[in-house]
Amino acid sequence: MSRFDRGERAVKMRHLKPRMVAQLRGQAVTIVYDPHGKPLRGAFLSIVKIVVWVVEEWYASLFQEKKGTLLICDRYYHDLLVDPKRYRFGAPLWIARLIGKLMPQPKLWILLNAPADVLQARKQEVSPQETARQCKAYMDFIHKRRRHVVVDAAQPLDNVIADAEHAINAALIEDEGNRG
């Protein structure tokens, strides 16, 4: 049993990224219902935004997140590589890949995967074809990660949660074993 199981580890959940610059500017967090509805930003502004993202992520990692805290993000920088339109990214993707190498890397990647038609039945933010493309792109991406788990998100929610918890606990136990 890991410290996560026993409730001894602090757990923090975060949507996507730290929002330090947005908070300084007084921007509210908004829900995006049409992620492909706005035009792409220009290359310069797109690059500036992802550089700020990297700086915010490192700052949060080094100074804001308590050591030993389990940080769970429902999206992360690399989502930009699968769906650049969602982030209005208007620069070449090779730049995003290069800058992404500077991003702190998660110790465990968990992909909640379901068939495109199941995802479309739950949420119709993008076309069925785009959903299918993204499903394939996420699978291609996740299989290139050193430590990853694919959870069947088409199963009942309790099973999805149990599978994700099991993956996290296994990773924590492995990490504790490597330190001990």
BELDA-V901642 format. One line per field, one symbol per residue. ss: DSSP state (a for helix, b for strand, c for the rest). phi: phi as a letter, one per 20 degrees, with the letter a starting at -180 (. if undefined). psi: psi as a letter, one per 30 degrees, with the letter a starting at -180 (. if undefined). A space follows every 50 residues. Layout:
ss: ???
phi: ???
psi: ???
This chain:
ss: ccccccccccbbbbcccccaaaaaccccccccccccccccccaaaaaaaa aaaaaaaaaaaaaacccccbbbbcccccaaaaccccccccccaaaaaaaa ccccccccbbbbbccaaaaaaacccccaaaaaaaaaaaaaaacccccbbb bbccccaaaaaaaaaaaaaaaaaaaaaaac
phi: .effgemedfccdbembfcfffffemfefdeeecfdfeffffgffffgff ffgffffffffecdefgnfeeddebbgfggfecffgelfddfffffffff fefgeffbdcdedbggfffffebdfcfgffffffgffffffffeefcbcd dfeefgggffffffffffffffffffffee
psi: klfeeggfkkkkkkjdllheeeeefgklklkjfifgfllklleeeeeeef eeeeeeeeeeeefekkkfkjkkkfllefeefeifeeghjglkfeeeeeef ffkkkkfkkkjjklkeeeeefekhelleeeeeeeeeeeeeeeffkejlkk kjgflkeeeeeeeeeeeeeeeeeeeeeee.
